[in-house]
Every structure is written in C-alpha cells, then in structure tokens.
Amino acid sequence: MFIYAMFQQYFPYELRGHAHKYTQKLVTYFYPYIQITFHELTGEKLKRSDAYFAIQNYLADHTTATAKRLKADVVKGSKSLVLTMDDHEQVMEEFQGIKIWWSSNKNTPKRPSFSFYPKTEERRYRDAITKSYIDKVLKDGKAIAVRNRERKLYTNNPSDSWYEYQSTKWSHVQFEHPANFETLAMAENEKEAVKNDLIKFSKGKEYYTKIGKPWKRGYLLYGPPGTGKSTMIAAMANLLDYDIYDLELTTVKDNSELRKLLIETTSKSIIIIEDIDCSIDLTGQRRKEKKKYESSSQRKKKKKAKKKTTKKGESEEEKEGEDGNGDEEVESEDETESSSKVTLSGLLNIIDGIWSASGGERVIIFTTNHVEKLDEALIRKGRMDKHIELSYCDFEGFKVLAKNYLSIETHPLFEVVRGLLEKTKVSPADVAESLMQKAVEEDADICLNRLIRDLESKSAKEGEQSKEA
C-alpha cells in the first residue's frame, strides 16, 4: 500500500496509463484463467441485465449446496426460503472436465457483478465456455425464473399518467386465482379439447416458426352473463403458468397508444379484452344507439350546463332550440372528450398484423355476451382461432358443480334437477349460488332442494313471460 501511494503521488500522471497498460499485459501473460464478468446494470439507462438475472437464478439452484455464505429471502406466497450467493462468495463447478469458479462481487458505488474463471493451462476450452456453457447457464436460469416467478395480473393505466414520475403503462397485483379446468362447469370432452389446444400451442414454438406465423393464439369466449368466461381465462392462465394483461380499451386514446401497450407486454402472457362489444365502437352503431336511448333528463342536464345568458336576456339554449342544433352540439363535444379513438383497423393490426409479431408466446382472448354484434372481420378464423361458447348450465355442468360444492357424484334428486335444467335457462353462477352451503348444518339434501325450488321458480317465470309475449 505504501509503494502504491508513493506511486500515485510522485509518478507523473502521463506515464501512469502506460505503466498500468504494460503491467496488465505482464499479469495476463502469467494468469492461467479466462475471466468473464456480468454486470447487474447495463446500458445507458442502467436497466437490469437479463443475463445477470438468469445467472443469479442458475447459481441459486445449482450451487447453494456448496456455498458457505448465503443470502436468504422470503418471496411473497413462497413456502420456503430463497437462497442466493452472498456478496464476495465463491463457488466451483465442473463442465466437460473444466473447473469453473463463480464469484459474486459488489463494488460500491459501481455495479454488482458475477465473474467466473475456467481454470486451465490451455486456451482450447474457450469455445466450450463462451458458447456451450454460457448458453446452458442462461437457458437453465431463464427456466428456473419461469418456474419460481410470481405470476401477475396487469391492467393498463390511463395514458394521461404515463409520463408522470415513476409511472408505468401497466400496474399489477399478484395473480392468485384458484380456478382450474377440473372445476369448470363444462362437459369433459369440451374441457379436454381446450386443454389440448392450449398445451399444443405452448409447445409449438418450432411449429409456428416452420409455418411462418407469429407465436400467438386467439380465443373468442361468448355466452350469457354468469356462464364462466372470466373463470375459464383464470383456468387457462393457471394451466399455462402465464401472466394476464387485462386491457381496458376505453382508457386508450388511439391506435398509437394501443401499440405502445402491446410492446410493454411480456411473452408467456394472456392478453384479454372483456366485453369487446362494449369497449369501443367497432361497428359504427354504438354512438347512434347511445343517442337513441339517451334519456331526455340527461339531455336537459347537458343543455343546462352549457346555458349562458346573452346581453338581450336571451339564452343560448333558446338559440339552439331555434337552430335545431343544440342537442347535437352538446353530444358532439361530450363524445370528443370521452370517447376512445381506437379503430377497428387499429385493433386488427395489433392482433393479426405486423405488430402482432412483437414478442411471442401470447394468447389473445376476447369475451362478449353478444357475439352477433361483433364485426365479422374481428372474429374470423386466423384472428380468433378458436370460438368457445359458454352457454347455460346443462346436466353435465351441474354434476361438476355438485362435486365441487357438495362433494357428491350421485344423488336421488339428480334426475329431478336434470328435468328442470332441460327446460330452464339458468347460468352456472346461479346454480353454484343455490348449491353453496349457507350454514354449517346444511347438507347435500338441503342444498339440492333449494336448487330445485329456484329452478321451479325460474321455470314458472319463463312460462309466464312466454305467455305474455
């Protein structure tokens, strides 16, 4: 240290660089190791390196058994500790007979980094390390990250807040929905068909590359309210182990912002647009219907808000009445301020155009209660590859619900329920509510009899309505 301090103080600055350069060459000549360093933060904006994150996961899974100093953490929802190498710790492993040392270094205020040193007297192992070994580490590390990650449910923030301090385009919470295909109130053959389609898609990267199509799959879920569309989406996410992006189109100003939101999504995700028929004007009829059914009281409130007194004591409201344009002007201004400018062509480009190739391994799902209202161009095959109708509860769906809620697979009252379901339109959500035990002393008989009463009441109401019609 004394010699180094004297060197720094008295040796001319212009010569220090040359001295350091030749010293490093001399050390490298006798140094028997190859050193590669991975920094945690890279790039101009110092974003966290994907390679560093993958290596960290790999080492946590492969080397914690031999490391003497570890860092422990508890991830939310995890049942065990997560162990990683402590700072300045070193571990060793072998690859194809090559000894490799991994060390975790932390230099303040510089960036933390991982370094490894393949010990060999010959440089013929360089290719094995820089190609085969590092590729293996990164691939295994990414797989471990996917296996251990917390899945998330995202929703898009209003675009007005995108550029505020520390704001993002998407906000998220932890996704913890317990739904699975075994508990869905559907026929077994239909559930198996959907499951097989999803699994084939998730394993089809090479196939999609071969046929020259983006690695994505579109699903249209349609049916009356309460038939399990949202529950099926959660079951899909749990089956594939994907994140969910819930895209609210009414908060997206235009097609450009829609593209920006898509770019921010990750692979291994499900992008959903619920109630697509109500989200934006896809057919050109939505605004007309809004004007047609808007109550007169709402129109009066709008005109009252715009009312101003002129010098002659005549209100603008009266002028507007004379011109016949008052209502149209108020409505036009209101629509300009509140409506989204996302167009059908913009949405089609996102799900099936050039921009749909951004990223990969994505499932796009539309849901609707009124499939007949959607433009044919939006739901044709190739965009929405699979159409799944979720209709009213049938006897097969009832048996699944009875097993879920009452833990029974057969009962003398099942035939009575079958007969009522054949002539009554009732959603699985309504059936589930009737079967749910409301008190500790309630058993299967009580719950089934309640369901029968509810079905009989609904059947009677439907009969009265049909007579009146």
N, C-alpha and C positions, 0 to 999 in steps of 0.2 A: 504493500500500500504506500509506503514511504517513497519507494522508487517511482511508482506511478504518479504520485502527487508532484514530485520533483519534475518528472517528465512533462506533466501538464502545465507547470508553472514556467519552466525555463526553456523548453524546446520550442522553437519557432512554429507558429500556427501553420504556416505554409508547408512545412515539412511533415507535420503530424499525419496528414492524409496519406502521403507516400509511405511513411513508416507503418501505418496501420494496414495499408494495402499489402505490402510485402510480408508483414507479419502473418496476416491471414493466409496468404499463399503458402508460407512455410508450415503453418499449423495444419492446413488442409492436406499437404503432401504426406505428412506422417499420420493423419487422422484416419482410422480404419472404418469409419462409419459413413453412411449416407443419411443425411438429416432432412426431413420434410416437415414443415410447420404449417398448421392450420389455425388461422386466427378466427376468433369468435365473431368479430365485427369486420365487415368488408365493404368495399365500395365507397362512393363519395358520401352517401347518407348514412354510412356505418350501420347497414342492416345486418341482422344476424345471419351468419353463413349457414346454408343448408347442409354443407359438408360437415361443418363443426357439430351441428346438432345430430346428424346421423352417426358420427364417430362417438359422440358422447353416449348415445343410446347403445351402440355396439359394445363399448367398453363397460357400461353399466351391466350389461347382460352376460358378458364373457369373462371379465377379469376381476370382478369384485370378490371372487372366492380367494384370490391370491394377493390382493392389495392389503396393506397393513393399515392404511389410514383412509377412511371413507367419510363421505358426507351423506347424511340421512335426511330425507324429507318425506312428508306425507301429502300425497295428492288427494284432492277432494274426491270422495267416492271410492278411493282405493282401500283395500282391506289389509294391505301390508306396506311396510316401509319401502321407499325407493332409494336405493344406494348408488352413489356415484363416486368416482375417484376424488379425493381431496386435492387441494392445490399443492403443487410440488411433489406429488406422489408419482411413483414409477412402477410399472408392471411389465412383465415379459410374456410373450407367447411365441409359438413357432408356426411357420407357414412353409411347407415344402422343404423342411430342413433348415430354414433360415430363422435365426433368432432375431426377434423384433422387440424393442423396448418402446413402450408408450409412456410419456411423461406429461403431466398436466402442470402448466406453468401459468403464473399470474404476475404480470409486471404492472405495477401502478405508476403512472396513470395510463400505461399502454394497455393494449387489448390482451385478454387471456388467450392462451393458445395451447394446442396439443402438438407435441413433437414425437416422432418415433425414429429409432436408429436401428437399421438392419446390420447386425454385426457380421462382417465377412472381410476376408483379406482380398477378395476378388470382386470386381465390379460387374461380374456377369449376372448377378441377381437383380440388377437394377430394373430390368423389364418386368421380372416376376413381381417386384414390389409395386412399381408405379402403375402397372396395368392390372394384373390379376388380383393382387392382394387388396389394393385400394378399392377396386371395383367391388370386390366381395364385401369389404367393410361397409362401404356406402350402401350397398343393396341390403345387407342384413340390418344395418342401422335404421334404414327407412322402414323396413318391415316391422322392426321392433317398435318404432314410433307409432305406426298404424295400429299395432296390437294393443299398445298401452295408452293410447291417447284418450282424452275425454271428448266424446262426441258433443257437438254443439248445435243449437237451434238459432239460426240467424234471422234477423229482419232488417230491411233496408231503412235507413234514416232519411228524413226529408232532405232533399238536395240543398235547401237553404242553409243547413247546418254543416255541410260537408267541409267548408273552408274555415270553420272556427278552430280555435286552438285545441289540439289533441282530439279532434273529431275524426270519425271514420265513416265510410259509406254504409257499413254494416255494424249492427250491435248484436250481441249474442248472450245466451244463457246456456247452462249445461242441459243437454238433452237426456232426459231420464224417463221417457215414456215406456211403460212395460208391455205395450202391445206386441203380439206375435201372431203368426198365421194359425197356430193351433186354436187360438181363442176367437178368431173371426167367425161371425155368423154367416158362413157361406158353405156351399156344397164342397165336399172334399176334392172332387175332380177339378173344380174351378180353382180352388186354392193351390193345388199341385201344379196346375198349368201356369199360374202366375209365378209361383216359386221357381219352377224350372226355367222360365223365361228370364227371370232376374239373375239367377245363378249363371246361366249360359252367357248373358251379357257381361257380367262382372269378370268372367274368364276369357272374354273374346277379344283381347287387345290385338293379337296377331291376326285374327279373322277379319276385324274391321280394317286393319292395315292392308290386308290382302285384297279386299273388295273395294278399297279406296274411299271409305266413308268415315266421317268423324265418329269417334268412340262415344256415342250417346244413344239414348233410347227414350222414346216419348210414350207417355201413357195418358189416356183420357179416362177419368173416372166420372161417371154420370149416374144420376138417380135422384129420387126424392130426398128431402132433408131427413137426417137421422138414420141413414142406411149404412153408415160406417166408412165414408170416404176418407175422412181425416184419420180414422183408426187404421185403415189399410196403409196410408202413407207412413205412419209410425211403424207399422209392422215391416214394411219394405226397408225402412232405414235400419231397423234392428237386424233384419236378415242379412243385409249387405254390409253393415257396420259403416254407414255413410253419415255425413253431416246433412242437415236440412237447411236450405235457404228459402224462407217464406217471402216471396216477392210481392209487395203491395204496389200495384201499378198506379193507383190513384195518387200516390205521392211522387211519382216520376214525371218530370216536366215534359221531356221529349225523348226522341229516339236516341240522341247522343248520350243522354244520361243513362238510358237503359243499357247501352253498350258498356259504359263505364262500370256499371254494377255487375255485369256479366264478367268482365275482366277480373274483378276483385274476388270472384268465387273460386273455390279450390276444386281439384279433382276429388274423386270419391265423395260425391255430394248429390243430393236430390234438390232440384230447384222446382218449387211449387208455386202455382198461381191459382188460388182458390176462388171459386165463383167467377170464372173468367167472363161469363156473360154479363156480370155486373161491374167488372173492373174498369173497362174503358169502352168507348164507342167503337165496336167492331163491325157493325152493320149499317151505321148511319141512321138507325131508328131510335137510339136511346134518347137523344135530346128532344126529338119530336114527341116521344111518349112522355117525357118529363113535362113539356109544355102542355100537353093534352090533359094530364091528370093533376097538374098543379092546382091546388085549391084557390078559390077566389080570395080567401082571407090572406093567404101568403102573398098574392099579387098586390093586395091593398097595402100590406106592410112594406113591401118594396117601394111602392109609389110614395108612401108616406115618408119614408126615409129620404127620398130624393126631392121631396116637395120644398119649394122655396117661394117666397113672396116677392113679386116684382114691384116696381115703383107705382104702378097703377092699381096695385092691390089685387091684381090677377095672378093666380098661382100658375106655376109651370105645369102643375097637374092638369089644370083646365086646358092649357095649350096643348098638352099631349093628348088630351081627350079629343080636341078638335082635329088634330092632325091624324089621330088614329094610330100613332106610333109609340105611345108611352110604354105599353107593356113590353113591346119588342126591344126597346132600348134598354130597359132595366134588365130584362132577361139576358140580353146580349152581353152587357157589361159584367153581369154576375158569372156567366159561363166563361168569359175570357179570363176572369181572375181565378176561378176554382178548377176548371176542367184540365185534364191531362192532355197533352198534345202527342202522346204516343199513338202511332198509327198502326193499322193492321199490317201494312207492308214492313214497317219497322220491327214489329213483333215477329213476323215471319222470317225476317233476315236473322234475327237473334237465334231462333230455334232451328232454322233449316238453311241459312245462308252461309256466307263466308265466315261470319263472326261465330257461327256455331262450332267451328273447328278450334276455337280458342280453348286451350286446356283439353281435358279428356276425362273419360270415365264419369260421365254425368247422366243422371236420369232427370228428364223434364216431365212434370206432371201438371195437367190442367184438371180442375174439378168444376162441375156445373150441375145445377138442378134442372136446367132446361137445355138439353143438347140441341133441340130443334132451333134455338135462337142463334147458334154459332154459325159463322161463315164456313162454308164447305172447304174453302182453301186453308182454313186454320186447322181443321181436324182430319184432313185426308191422310191416308196411309203414307208413310215416309216422313211425316211430321209427327203425328201421334200414331206411333207404330201399332199400339195395342189399345183397343177400346174395351173397357171393362164396365159392364152395367151392374150397379149395386141397387137391387130392387127391394120391394117389400119382403118382409120375413116369410119364409116358407118353412115347412116342417123340418127340413134338414138344418136350416139355420137355428130353428128353435131348439133342436136337440143339442147343438153346440152350446147354446146359452144355458140350457138346463144343466149341462155338465159343468159349465163354468161357475154358475151361481148356486146350484143346489147339490152338486157332486153326485148326480144321478144320471143313469143312461137309459133307464126304462121305468115306467110307472103306469098304473091302470088308467090314469087321466090323460095319458098321451094321445089316445085316439080321439078323445073329445077335443083336445087342442088342435089336432090335425084337421078335423072337420071345420072348426071355426076359422083356422088360418086359410083354408081353401076358398072361403067366401068373404074374407075380410082383409082389407088393405091396412096393414099396420107395420110400422118401421121396427127394425131390430132394437132401436133405442127404447121404444115404448114397451116392447116385450121384456127387455132387460130390466126396466124400471119396475114392472109388475113382479118379476121373479126375485128382485133383490129383497133380502130379509130385512124387515124394518125393526125387528126386536129380537132379543136373544131367544125367546120361547117359540118363535116362528119356525116351522119345519117345512118340508117339501110340499105336504098336503095343503097347508095354508097358502103358500105362495102360488101353487098351481091353481087353486080355486080362485084366488084373486085375479090371476091372469085370465081365467075363463070368464069371470064376471066382466072384466074390462073388455074382452073380445066381444062378448054378447052385447054389451052396451054400445060399442062402436059399430057392430053389425046392424043394430037396430037404428042408429042414427043414419047410417048409409042408406038403409032401406027407406027411411022417411024422406031423405033428400032426393032419392031417385024417383019417388012417387010425386014429389012436388015439381020435379023437373019435367 
